[in-house]
Amino acid sequence: MAECTTLESLLEMGFDRNRAEKAVAHTGNQGIERAMDWLMEHENDPDIDEPYVPPVGNTQGSAEPSSESPELAVGETDPTTEPDDSKQPMTDEEKKEQVKRLEELMRVKQEERRERERKDEIEREKQRRRQGQELLQVKQKMQDDEMKKLADQRQREKMEDRLAKQRVREKIARDREERAQKFGGGSSSSPTSPPSEPTPPSPSSQGPPPAKKDYDECRIQVRLLDGSALSAVFKAQEPLAAVRVFVQMNGADGEDFNLMTPYPRRVYSELDMEKPLRELGVYSKQNDLTN
């Protein structure tokens, strides 16, 4: 069977002459497979359809020209390599068989190329997913660290609140112990004497009215919203906040409340909490506070 050149085979398969000539020239006329590979790799090049201009002084698919051998054009064969009778024109049947074989070869090449592209796309997708998972892990770690910081801060605030309440309870306990010792010692040391008959004062011995007694302590009764009452003794120099803490510890049940006196009616504000009971006027006698 007669053979056709690489250029003729490409033309038989339907390739453009300009592209076929470029493929043959860039592959050094090393066979149809190399030329087809080049065409498939460069089919999207922007200059693929520009006219091909062969280099000056070079022959495509041949060695350097010599003075003894004439230059050959693309697709031509050297008549000196083989006798003229060895080259016979291909019959239609041979051309069809050659085209069929080359088309099958091209189909296989295209299949291989599509498989490579598919594998590259799968690898890129895997890489993209790995990067996305790493980014999610970094974000999750940042969120976990932030939640841990918030939890630690809340724990510290709860601990400080417990310590503050403990200090208040200890102070109230100490005050109660001091009052118990004071009142207990005074009652045991003073003997009881029988009551004497009061003598009416004579008009001549009546002097100016006695001065108002200054109390160091007072008993304060707090009436709760449910009608029950709490009672305790406080020093005159203690702030009103001590009464508020006493109510919180013994009957407020965590609810917010305000302290007030019914007669005369007065609602105590946050500024009043730091003032001593003496200054607020609730130290001189038993007082009734409502919450």
C-alpha positions in Angstrom: 0.0 0.0 0.0 1.3 3.4 -0.9 2.0 5.8 2.0 1.0 9.5 2.2 3.0 12.2 3.9 2.1 13.7 7.3 0.7 16.9 5.7 -1.4 14.9 3.3 -2.8 12.8 6.1 -3.8 15.9 8.1 -5.4 17.4 5.1 -7.3 14.2 4.4 -8.6 14.3 8.0 -10.0 17.8 7.4 -7.5 20.0 9.1 -6.8 23.4 7.8 -3.7 23.6 5.6 -2.3 26.5 7.5 -2.7 24.6 10.8 -1.4 21.4 9.3 1.7 23.1 7.9 2.4 24.6 11.4 2.0 21.2 13.1 4.4 19.5 10.7 7.0 22.3 11.0 6.9 22.5 14.8 7.1 18.8 15.2 10.0 18.4 12.7 7.9 16.2 10.5 8.2 13.3 13.0 4.9 11.6 12.2 1.2 12.0 12.2 0.8 11.3 16.0 3.2 14.1 17.0 1.5 16.5 14.6 -2.0 15.6 15.9 -0.7 16.1 19.5 0.6 19.5 18.7 -2.7 20.5 17.0 -4.8 19.5 20.0 -2.5 21.2 22.5 -2.4 24.5 20.5 -6.0 24.6 19.0 -6.9 27.5 21.3 -3.8 29.6 20.7 -4.8 33.1 19.5 -2.3 32.9 16.6 -3.1 29.4 15.5 -4.8 30.7 12.3 -2.2 33.3 11.3 -0.4 32.5 8.1 2.6 30.3 8.5 5.9 31.7 7.3 8.7 29.2 7.2 12.1 30.3 8.4 14.5 31.6 5.8 17.2 29.0 4.9 15.4 26.1 6.7 13.4 23.3 5.3 10.5 21.9 7.4 11.2 18.3 8.4 14.8 18.2 7.0 18.3 18.9 8.1 20.3 22.0 7.2 20.3 22.7 3.4 23.5 22.0 1.4 24.6 23.2 -1.9 24.2 19.7 -3.4 20.5 19.1 -2.3 17.7 21.4 -3.3 15.2 22.7 -0.7 12.0 20.8 -0.2 8.6 22.3 0.5 6.2 21.2 3.2 4.8 17.8 2.4 7.3 17.0 -0.4 9.6 14.1 -0.3 13.2 13.9 -1.5 13.2 12.1 -4.9 16.8 11.0 -4.2 15.9 8.9 -1.1 13.8 6.3 -3.0 13.3 5.5 -6.6 10.4 7.2 -8.4 8.7 3.9 -9.0 8.3 3.2 -5.3 5.9 6.1 -4.9 2.6 5.3 -6.3 -0.6 7.3 -5.9 -3.0 6.0 -3.3 -6.3 4.5 -4.4 -9.6 5.7 -3.0 -9.9 2.6 -0.9 -6.4 3.2 0.6 -7.2 6.8 1.2 -10.4 5.9 3.1 -8.5 3.3 5.1 -5.8 5.8 6.0 -8.3 8.4 6.9 -10.2 5.9 9.1 -7.1 4.9 10.9 -6.0 8.5 11.5 -9.5 9.4 12.7 -9.4 6.5 15.2 -6.0 7.7 16.3 -7.3 11.2 16.7 -10.3 9.9 18.7 -8.0 8.1 21.0 -5.9 11.2 21.5 -8.9 13.3 22.2 -10.2 10.7 24.7 -6.8 10.7 26.5 -6.8 14.5 26.5 -10.3 14.6 28.0 -9.3 12.1 30.6 -6.3 14.2 31.6 -8.5 17.3 31.8 -11.0 15.4 33.9 -8.3 14.2 36.3 -6.9 17.7 36.6 -10.4 19.1 37.3 -10.9 16.5 40.0 -7.6 17.3 41.6 -8.4 21.1 41.5 -11.8 20.3 43.2 -10.0 18.3 45.9 -7.6 21.1 46.5 -10.4 23.6 46.7 -12.3 21.4 49.2 -9.2 21.0 51.3 -8.6 24.7 51.4 -12.3 25.2 52.3 -12.1 22.7 55.1 -8.9 24.3 56.5 -10.6 27.7 56.4 -13.6 26.3 58.3 -11.3 24.7 60.9 -9.6 28.0 61.4 -12.9 29.8 61.8 -14.2 27.1 64.2 -11.0 27.4 66.3 -11.4 31.2 66.5 -15.0 30.8 67.6 -14.1 28.2 70.2 -11.4 30.4 71.6 -13.8 33.3 71.8 -16.4 31.2 73.6 -13.8 30.0 76.0 -12.8 33.6 76.8 -16.4 34.5 77.4 -16.9 31.5 79.6 -13.8 32.3 81.6 -14.9 35.9 82.0 -18.4 34.8 83.2 -16.7 32.4 85.7 -14.5 35.2 87.1 -17.5 37.5 87.4 -19.5 34.8 89.3 -16.6 34.2 91.6 -16.2 37.9 92.3 -19.9 38.2 93.0 -19.8 35.2 95.4 -16.8 36.6 97.2 -18.5 40.0 97.6 -21.6 38.4 99.0 -19.5 36.3 101.3 -17.8 39.4 102.6 -21.2 41.1 103.2 -22.4 38.0 105.1 -19.3 37.9 107.2 -19.7 41.6 108.1 -23.3 41.1 109.1 -22.3 38.1 111.2 -19.6 40.1 112.9 -22.0 43.0 113.6 -24.5 40.6 115.1 -21.9 39.0 117.3 -20.7 42.4 118.5 -24.3 43.5 119.3 -25.0 40.2 121.1 -21.9 40.5 123.2 -22.7 44.1 124.0 -26.3 43.6 125.0 -25.6 40.3 126.8 -22.8 41.8 129.0 -24.9 44.9 129.9 -27.9 42.9 131.0 -25.9 40.5 133.2 -23.9 43.1 135.1 -26.8 45.4 136.0 -29.0 44.1 138.9 -32.7 44.5 138.7 -34.2 46.9 141.2 -37.9 47.1 142.1 -39.8 49.9 140.5 -40.3 53.0 142.6 -43.2 55.2 142.9 -42.9 58.2 140.6 -42.9 61.5 142.3 -44.6 64.3 140.5 -42.3 67.1 139.8 -42.8 70.3 141.7 -43.5 73.4 139.6 -40.5 75.1 141.1 -38.1 72.3 140.2 -39.3 72.0 136.6 -36.5 73.1 134.2 -36.1 73.1 130.4 -37.3 70.1 128.4 -34.8 67.3 128.2 -32.7 67.0 125.1 -33.5 64.5 122.5 -31.8 61.2 123.1 -29.2 60.2 120.6 -29.3 56.5 119.8 -26.3 54.5 118.6 -28.5 51.6 117.4 -31.9 51.1 116.0 -34.2 48.2 115.2 -35.5 48.3 111.7 -38.5 46.3 110.5 -38.9 45.7 106.8 -42.3 44.7 105.5 -42.2 42.6 102.4 -44.6 42.6 99.4 -46.2 39.3 100.6 -47.1 40.9 104.0 -44.4 39.2 106.0 -41.8 41.3 108.0 -38.1 41.1 108.7 -36.6 42.8 111.7 -32.9 43.4 112.7 -30.8 45.8 114.8 -28.4 48.1 112.9 -25.8 50.6 114.0 -26.5 54.3 113.4 -23.3 54.6 111.3 -24.1 51.7 109.0 -25.2 52.6 105.5 -28.6 52.0 104.2 -27.0 49.4 101.8 -26.6 47.1 104.9 -30.4 47.0 105.2 -30.7 46.3 101.5 -28.2 43.4 101.7 -30.0 42.0 104.8 -33.3 42.0 102.8 -31.6 40.3 99.8 -30.1 37.6 102.0 -33.3 36.8 104.0 -36.4 37.5 101.9 -36.0 39.1 98.5 -35.6 35.8 96.5 -33.5 37.4 93.9 -36.3 40.0 93.0 -35.5 43.6 92.5 -37.0 46.0 95.1 -36.9 49.5 96.5 -36.7 50.6 100.2 -39.2 53.3 101.3 -40.8 54.7 104.5 -44.6 55.0 104.6 -44.8 58.0 107.1 -43.6 60.3 105.9 -43.5 58.6 102.5 -40.0 58.5 101.0 -38.5 56.2 98.4 -34.7 55.7 98.8 -32.6 55.9 95.7 -29.2 54.4 94.8 -27.5 57.6 96.1 -29.1 57.0 99.5 -27.6 53.5 99.8 -24.2 54.9 100.8 -25.6 57.3 103.4 -25.6 56.3 107.1 -28.8 55.5 108.9 -28.2 58.5 111.2 -28.1 60.9 108.3 -31.3 59.5 106.8 -33.2 59.9 110.1 -34.1 56.2 110.7 -31.8 55.6 113.7 -33.6 57.3 116.6 -36.4 54.7 117.1 -37.9 51.6 115.6 -38.6 52.2 112.0 -40.8 50.5 109.4 -39.4 50.1 105.9 -41.3 48.5 103.0 -39.8 47.0 99.9 
